[in-house]
Amino acid sequence: MAEYLAHIHEDKFDGVKFSSAQNIGGMNVVLFGRFADEAASLSERFGVEYVADSITFSKTAGVQYSHVQLTTRRWQ
């Protein structure tokens, strides 16, 4: 999706900002790099191409982790 927004979409994007699924109130920022050869197509650079109407959007409502303390062996 990043390559599509940065190089294919009619209005080019420099990055995206979205809410964190792991930290309530947190924010994630992704900045897209630029290639020296902007004329090269996405398929020429990465061997992939955009398929019309193939993008879907999802929202992660939350992530839950649980941790288990492993027994440790004391070194003498």
Phi, psi and omega per residue, in radians:
M1 nan -0.669 -3.132
A2 -1.047 -0.767 -3.132
E3 -1.150 -0.649 3.100
Y4 -1.092 -0.855 -3.125
L5 -1.160 -0.642 -3.092
A6 -1.348 -0.524 -2.970
H7 -2.227 -0.392 -3.020
I8 -1.886 -0.806 -3.101
H9 -0.919 2.469 -3.080
E10 -0.912 -0.855 3.050
D11 -1.615 1.959 -3.091
K12 -1.226 2.511 3.118
F13 -1.915 2.529 3.052
D14 -1.627 -0.235 -3.138
G15 3.009 -3.104 3.089
V16 -2.388 2.675 3.090
K17 -2.267 2.322 -3.108
F18 -2.616 2.728 -3.121
S19 -1.166 2.534 3.115
S20 -1.334 2.357 3.058
A21 -1.463 -0.287 -3.072
Q22 -1.756 -0.356 -3.067
N23 -2.299 1.812 -3.108
I24 -0.988 2.222 -3.102
G25 1.497 -0.143 3.140
G26 -1.384 2.848 -3.091
M27 -2.347 2.448 3.045
N28 -1.923 2.464 3.096
V29 -2.251 2.272 3.078
V30 -2.156 2.101 3.093
L31 -1.778 2.349 -3.108
F32 -1.571 2.374 3.043
G33 -1.374 2.872 3.100
R34 -2.012 2.536 3.096
F35 -1.641 2.555 3.100
A36 -1.072 -0.602 -3.120
D37 -1.776 1.364 -3.135
E38 -1.171 -0.304 -3.111
A39 -1.308 -0.411 -3.138
A40 -1.192 2.421 -3.115
S41 -1.359 2.878 3.110
L42 -1.020 -0.743 -3.117
S43 -1.198 -0.570 3.097
E44 -1.205 -0.652 -3.107
R45 -1.375 -0.693 -2.977
F46 -2.119 -0.079 -3.129
G47 1.279 0.374 3.093
V48 -2.274 2.816 3.076
E49 -2.501 2.707 -3.141
Y50 -1.309 2.347 3.067
V51 -1.882 2.124 -3.085
A52 -0.884 2.390 3.097
D53 1.083 0.445 -3.096
S54 -1.724 -0.146 -3.115
I55 -1.505 2.323 3.021
T56 -2.150 2.668 -3.125
F57 -2.011 2.491 3.134
S58 -2.353 2.748 3.049
K59 -2.211 2.200 3.085
T60 -1.497 2.114 -3.090
A61 -1.374 -0.475 3.128
G62 3.045 2.870 3.120
V63 -2.328 2.379 3.138
Q64 -2.159 2.321 3.113
Y65 -2.050 2.599 2.965
S66 -2.323 2.522 -3.089
H67 -2.117 2.486 3.120
V68 -2.078 2.191 3.117
Q69 -1.257 2.140 3.085
L70 -1.531 2.572 3.099
T71 -1.195 2.475 3.137
T72 -1.912 2.610 3.127
R73 -1.786 2.188 -3.131
R74 -1.400 2.269 3.105
W75 -1.538 2.396 -3.124
Q76 -1.902 nan nan
